[in-house]
Amino acid sequence: MKVRSLFAVSILLSAISGVVHATTYTLPEHSNDTVITQFQDDVPLTRADQNETLLDVARRFLLGQTEIVRLNPDVDRWHIKKDEIVRLSNRRILPDTPHEGITLNIAEYRMYYYPPIQKGSAPQVMSYAHGVGRQDWKTPLGKTSIVQKVKDPAWHPPESIRREHAANGDPLPAVVPPGPHNPLGAYMLHLGVPGGYLIHGTDIDKIYGIGMQITHGCVRMYPEDIEALYNSVPVGTPVYIVKQPIKVGWLDNTLYIEAHPDLEGEETTLSQKLDASLKLIQKANNIPGAYAASQSGAMPEFDRAALNQALTALDGNPVAIYQRLPQPQPVSLPATGHGSKGGYYHGI
């Protein structure tokens, strides 16, 4: 069944003041669904209540710079007029990792933390914007864990970073004490990765670098986000660092695809993106083989125009590409009177 139209769109207009802490999502009711929704409106928007920058809006809603710029390509990031409408993020597809601990998907500058399930409460996931390593200082991939937590850390810049700063006319001391100008911020989580990689906060001078390739390989977060994470995760928490620029996921029998641009220094063609997307679609539909199913006609009749649009726009907004019939549910029948004590009818 081809998706011919998306859900009806309603608009959320928020008059904003202060920071909106809206990073907690309730996981979908069905365990196989992996699309999370922040607002019930398909396209949440906000109206600026003063002249400001797009980065100010991103800061207020805890979004990264790259993310909000992609969602508003026609908006001047340095000058938003009072009453101008800005588009915000809403839906996200969870990365293809275990739903435990922390997942860092550096391709979308986004972190997902799965807190322990509380008795009597629905499972949740918390998502945070973060900065990642530059092209020449890449954030490493793989599974690791939190091995140490430090509050108000001092920064001991490695010799390589001190040489780099000295060459740019910005020499660093051997030790940067805790304080508002410490690049580590007020909280630090040490990863068990060779090389001393960290998840940490930021100083007041680089607050708008969240959601960009800007670090020397560490993961940088907003001050309130790293504080919340620091107070939530214990030492030993597993951490999965992945790079998944294209994700697919189900929600209520609708299949979505979410696509992000390549990181700096990387270049993937549209054809390569399409090939990767087809493999993910096949996996989501439990179809074996990379291309055999497509050639044999077993691939679902998904909306290829919507897929191509998502792979071209690369705005990180999940797009519906296929809708399947609801799965039949077993129905209990009364006793027949012929010796049977009941049974199940699987419907049409």
C-alpha positions in Angstrom: 0.0 0.0 0.0 1.5 3.3 -1.1 1.4 6.3 1.2 -0.4 9.0 -0.8 -0.7 11.6 1.8 0.7 12.3 5.3 -1.3 12.9 8.4 -3.2 16.1 8.7 -0.9 18.8 9.9 -1.8 21.0 12.8 0.5 23.8 14.1 1.9 24.4 17.5 2.7 28.1 18.1 4.6 28.8 21.3 5.2 32.2 22.7 8.6 31.4 24.3 10.4 32.6 27.4 13.3 30.8 29.0 14.5 27.3 28.1 12.0 24.6 27.2 13.1 21.3 28.7 11.4 19.0 26.2 13.9 16.1 25.6 12.0 13.2 27.2 10.0 10.9 25.0 7.7 8.0 25.9 8.7 5.0 23.9 6.0 3.6 21.5 3.5 1.2 22.9 4.5 -1.5 20.4 8.1 -2.8 21.0 8.8 -3.0 17.3 8.0 0.7 16.7 11.0 3.0 16.8 9.7 6.4 15.9 9.3 8.8 18.9 7.2 11.9 18.9 7.7 15.0 21.1 4.6 16.9 20.1 1.3 15.5 18.8 1.5 18.1 16.0 3.2 16.8 12.9 5.0 20.2 12.3 5.6 22.1 15.5 6.5 25.7 15.0 7.3 28.6 17.3 6.9 32.3 16.9 9.8 34.6 17.9 8.7 37.1 20.5 11.7 39.4 19.9 14.4 40.0 17.3 17.0 37.3 17.8 19.1 34.7 16.0 18.2 31.2 14.9 20.8 29.9 17.3 19.0 31.6 20.2 15.9 29.6 19.3 17.9 26.4 19.0 19.4 27.1 22.5 16.0 27.7 24.0 14.6 24.4 22.7 17.8 22.4 23.3 18.4 21.8 19.6 21.8 21.8 17.8 22.8 24.5 15.4 23.1 22.2 12.4 19.7 20.7 13.1 17.7 23.9 13.3 19.5 25.4 10.3 18.5 22.3 8.2 14.9 22.6 9.3 14.8 26.3 8.3 16.9 26.6 5.1 15.2 29.9 4.1 15.6 31.6 7.4 18.5 34.0 8.1 20.2 32.3 11.1 21.7 35.6 12.3 18.6 37.7 12.2 15.1 36.5 13.0 12.5 39.3 13.3 9.9 39.4 16.0 6.8 37.2 15.1 8.8 35.3 12.5 7.9 31.6 12.5 10.6 29.0 13.1 10.2 25.3 12.5 11.2 22.9 15.3 12.0 19.2 15.4 9.2 16.8 16.4 9.6 13.1 15.4 12.9 11.1 15.5 13.7 7.6 14.6 15.7 5.8 17.2 19.2 4.6 16.1 19.6 0.9 15.4 21.2 0.0 18.7 20.2 -1.7 21.9 17.7 0.3 23.9 19.9 0.6 26.9 22.4 3.0 28.3 23.5 5.8 25.9 23.6 5.9 22.1 25.5 8.7 20.4 24.6 9.0 16.7 27.3 11.4 15.5 25.7 11.6 12.0 22.8 13.5 13.5 24.6 15.2 16.4 22.2 13.5 18.8 22.3 11.4 21.9 19.7 9.0 23.2 19.7 7.9 26.8 17.4 5.0 27.9 16.9 5.4 31.7 16.0 2.4 33.8 12.3 1.6 33.5 10.4 2.7 36.6 7.7 0.4 38.0 4.3 1.5 36.9 5.7 4.0 34.3 6.0 3.7 30.6 9.6 3.2 29.2 11.2 6.5 28.1 14.1 7.8 26.1 15.8 11.2 26.6 17.4 12.9 23.6 20.1 15.6 23.6 21.9 17.7 21.1 25.7 17.5 21.2 28.8 18.5 19.3 31.2 16.0 17.8 34.8 15.8 16.5 36.1 17.8 13.6 37.1 16.3 10.4 40.7 16.1 11.6 39.8 15.0 15.1 37.1 12.4 14.6 34.9 11.0 17.4 35.7 7.2 17.6 32.9 4.7 16.9 32.1 1.5 18.8 30.8 0.2 22.1 32.3 1.5 25.3 31.1 2.6 28.8 31.2 5.4 31.3 34.4 4.7 33.4 34.6 7.9 35.5 32.5 10.9 36.5 34.0 14.3 37.5 32.2 17.4 38.7 34.0 20.8 38.2 36.9 19.2 36.3 40.1 21.0 35.5 41.3 20.6 31.9 44.8 19.4 31.1 45.0 20.1 27.4 47.1 17.5 25.5 50.3 18.7 24.0 48.9 18.3 20.5 46.1 20.7 21.3 48.4 23.1 22.9 50.6 23.2 19.8 47.6 23.8 17.6 46.4 26.7 19.8 49.9 28.2 19.9 50.2 28.0 16.1 46.9 30.0 15.9 48.1 32.6 18.3 46.0 31.4 21.2 48.3 29.7 23.6 46.8 27.5 26.3 48.1 27.0 29.9 49.1 23.6 31.1 46.0 23.5 33.2 42.7 25.3 32.8 41.0 25.5 36.2 37.2 24.9 36.7 35.1 27.9 35.9 32.9 29.5 33.2 35.7 29.5 30.6 36.7 25.9 31.1 35.9 24.1 27.8 34.8 21.0 29.8 32.1 22.9 31.5 31.0 21.8 35.0 30.5 18.1 34.4 32.6 15.4 32.7 31.9 11.7 31.8 35.0 9.8 30.9 34.6 7.1 28.2 36.5 3.9 28.2 38.0 4.6 24.8 41.8 4.9 24.4 42.8 8.5 23.9 40.9 10.1 26.7 37.6 10.8 25.0 34.9 12.5 27.1 31.3 13.5 27.2 31.3 17.0 28.8 29.7 20.4 29.0 30.8 23.6 27.4 32.1 27.0 28.3 30.1 30.2 27.8 32.3 31.2 24.8 31.3 28.1 22.7 27.7 27.5 23.7 26.5 27.8 20.1 28.9 25.1 18.9 26.5 22.4 20.1 25.2 20.4 17.2 28.3 20.9 15.0 31.6 19.3 14.2 33.7 21.4 16.5 35.6 19.3 19.1 38.8 17.4 19.3 36.9 14.2 19.3 34.9 14.6 22.5 31.2 15.0 22.8 30.1 18.4 23.9 26.6 19.1 25.5 24.6 22.1 26.7 25.3 22.8 30.4 21.8 21.8 31.7 21.9 18.6 29.5 25.2 17.3 30.8 24.1 18.2 34.3 21.0 16.0 33.9 22.9 13.2 32.3 25.7 13.3 34.9 23.1 13.0 37.7 21.3 10.1 35.9 23.9 7.7 34.6 26.2 5.6 36.9 29.7 4.5 36.1 29.5 1.4 34.0 26.7 2.6 31.8 27.1 1.2 28.3 27.7 3.7 25.5 27.2 3.0 21.8 28.9 5.4 19.4 27.5 5.0 15.9 27.3 6.9 12.6 23.8 6.3 11.1 22.9 9.2 8.7 19.9 7.2 7.4 17.5 5.5 9.7 14.1 3.8 9.1 11.5 2.9 11.7 7.9 1.9 12.2 5.1 3.8 14.0 1.5 2.5 14.0 2.1 0.4 10.8 3.6 3.3 8.9 7.3 3.1 7.9 9.4 6.3 8.1 12.8 7.2 6.8 15.1 9.9 8.3 18.1 11.2 6.4 20.9 13.5 7.4 23.8 15.1 5.4 27.3 13.6 5.3 29.7 14.8 7.9 32.5 17.2 6.8 35.1 15.4 4.7 32.7 12.6 3.6 30.7 12.4 0.4 28.0 9.9 -0.4 26.2 10.0 -3.7 22.4 9.9 -4.1 22.8 6.5 -5.6 24.7 5.2 -2.6 22.1 6.7 -0.2 19.4 5.0 -2.2 21.2 1.6 -2.0 21.6 2.0 1.8 18.0 3.0 2.2 16.7 0.0 0.3 18.7 -2.3 2.5 17.3 -0.7 5.6 13.7 -0.9 4.2 14.3 -4.6 3.5 15.6 -5.1 7.0 12.6 -3.3 8.5 10.3 -5.6 6.5 12.2 -8.7 7.5 13.1 -9.4 3.8 16.3 -11.5 3.4 19.0 -10.5 1.0 20.2 -7.1 -0.2 18.8 -7.1 -3.7 17.2 -10.5 -4.4 14.0 -9.5 -2.8 13.7 -6.3 -4.7 14.3 -8.1 -8.0 11.7 -10.8 -7.2 9.0 -8.3 -6.3 9.0 -9.0 -2.6 9.8 -5.4 -1.7 6.8 -3.4 -0.5 5.3 -0.8 -2.8 6.7 2.1 -0.9 6.5 5.8 -1.9 9.7 6.2 -4.0 9.0 9.9 -4.6 8.9 10.5 -0.8 12.0 8.5 -0.4 13.9 10.5 -3.0 12.7 13.7 -1.5 14.0 12.7 2.0 17.3 11.7 0.5 17.6 15.0 -1.3 16.3 17.3 1.4 18.5 15.6 4.1 16.7 17.7 6.8 16.5 15.0 9.4 12.7 15.0 9.4 11.2 11.5 9.3 9.1 11.0 6.2 6.4 8.4 5.8 7.1 6.1 2.8 4.9 3.0 3.3 1.8 2.0 5.2 0.9 -1.7 5.9 -2.3 -3.2 6.9 -2.7 -3.6 10.7 -1.6 -7.0 11.9 -4.6 -9.3 12.8 -5.2 -9.8 16.5 -6.4 -13.1 18.0 -10.0 -13.0 19.0 -11.4 -15.2 21.7 -14.5 -17.2 20.8 -17.1 -18.7 23.2 -17.4 -22.5 23.6 -19.0 -24.2 20.7 -20.9 -26.9 22.7 -19.2 -29.7 20.8 -16.6 -30.5 23.3 -14.5 -27.4 22.6 -13.8 -25.0 25.5 -13.0 -22.1 23.3 -10.6 -21.2 20.6 -9.0 -18.4 18.6 -10.0 -16.9 15.3 -7.3 -14.9 13.5 -9.7 -12.7 11.5 -9.4 -11.6 7.9 
